[in-house]
Amino acid sequence: MEKLNKKMTSIINKCCGLNIKAKLTGQFWASESKQLISYSLFPDTCDKDFCNFVNKTWDCKFEPCTLELMELSILHEVGHLKTLSYFSDKARFYNQLCKVIIDRLPFDKLQNYLYFNLPLEKKATEWAIHFMRKYPKRANYFAKKMNTSVQSFYKRVAGTEG
């Protein structure tokens, strides 16, 4: 797993102009204070809702449970680090408070819709979509390297690496 984390760290830093670490934890999140992006190799229960939200909001064609969606999810986390300075401390606090309230709602499409529309969440996704559209060569490089690294990891885990 450490080898994959090093590769993902290198890919993210090279493509996005950051100096962070990436860590496979099974969840997508970013920490500015730790300079860390956490990622998952498995689809989340809200993948389908996230796809629908992104596709409708930005006129995209993402599919759930794909590497393309994983790329978007990681770039969304990068977007948090890139756009956090756009928000005041008060706006960040309000966003966190809303997350706590939303997390207490019964899990359904409304909960996801509210979460995806929180200002910090929406701005991070917007940054990711903008990056993929404005820098298609870098986004394709990112996707290709990420795919190669993930496939290599799966082969190592399965014991089929040549």
N, C-alpha and C positions, 0 to 999 in steps of 0.2 A: 504494500500500500504506500510505503514511503516513496518508492520510485514513481508511482503515479502522481503523488502529491507534488514531487519536485518537477515533474513534467508539466503538470497543470499550472503550477506557480510560474514557470518559465514562459509558457504560452500566454497566460493572462498578462503578465508583466510586459512581454514583448509587444503584444498586440494592442494593449490598452494604455501603455505608458504609465504603469504603476510600479510600485516596489512593495508588494504585499506577499503574503503566503497563502496558498490554497490548501485546504484540508478536506478530505473525504470524511464526512460525519453522518451522511444519510439525510441531511436537511440542507436547504438553501438559505443562507443568511450571510450578512456582512457585518464586520465590526471595525469601525474607524479607529477606535482606541487600540485594538490589537493588530490593526492592519492585516486582517484575515478575511478571506472569503471561504465559506463553508459550502460544500456541494454534495450532490447525491448522484448515484448512478441509476437510481430506480425512480419510476414515476410516482408522483405524489397524488393523493386522492383528489386534489383540486386541479390536476393537469387539464382536464377537459374544460372546466370552467375558465381557467386561465387562458387556454387557447381561444375559447369563444370570446372572451373579453378582449384579448389582443386583436383577434381577427376583425371584430366589429368596430373597435375603437380606432385602429390604425389601418384598416383595410388590408389585412395580411391573410396568409393561407397556412398557418401552422397546424400541425396535427399532434394530438396527444401521444405520449410515450415514444417520442422520436429523439434522435440525437440533436436535431435542429431545435427542438424545444429545450433540450438540456443546454444548448449553446445560448439560447435566449435567456434562460433562467440564470446562467452564470453571468451573462452580460448585464442582466437586471441587477444583480448584486454589485457588479462593477459600477453600475449606474448610481447605486446608493452612495458609494465612496466618491464618485465624481460630482454628485449634485447636492450632497449634504450641506455644503457651504451656502447654498441658495436659500436655506431656511434659517430663520431665527431660532434661538433657544426656546422661545415661547411656542413657535410652530412645531418644533421637534417634540416638546412636552405634550402638546395637544395631540399630535399624531400617536405618541405612545399611549396616552390615555384612551384614545379611540380604539387602539389595538386591543387593550385590556377589555374594554366593553364588548367589542366585536367577538373576541375569543370566548366570551361567556354566552353568546347566542347559540342556539342549536345549530349544528353543522348542516348547512344547506347552501343553495345557490345565493341566497340573499347575503349570508355571512361572507362568502367569497366576493360577491359584487361590492359590498361595502369596503372590504379590505383592499381589493384591487384599486378602488377609487380614492383611498387615503392619499393626501397630497404627496407624501414622500414615496409611497409605493408607485403611484401613477407617474411621477417624475422619473423614477428609476427605470421603469419600463419604457417610457418615452425616450430616455437617453439610449437604451439598448436598441430600440427600433431605429432611431436616428443613426446610431453608429453603424448598424448593419446596412442601412440604405446609403449613407454618405461614403462609407469606406468598404465597398463590397469585396475588394481584393483582400483587405485585412480580415474582414469577417469570414471570407472563404478559407483563408489561411488558418485562422483560428479554428474553424469547424473541422478542417482536414487534419490538423495537428491533434486536436482534441479527440477526434474519432480514432485516429491511429493509436493514441495513447490509451484510450479506453479499451479498444480491441486487444491491444497488447496485454493490458492488465487482465482482461478476461481469459486470455490464452494462458497466462502465467498461473492464474488461480485454478484453471481447469487442468493444468499440467500438460498442455498441448503446444507450448511454445517451442519453436524449432531451434 
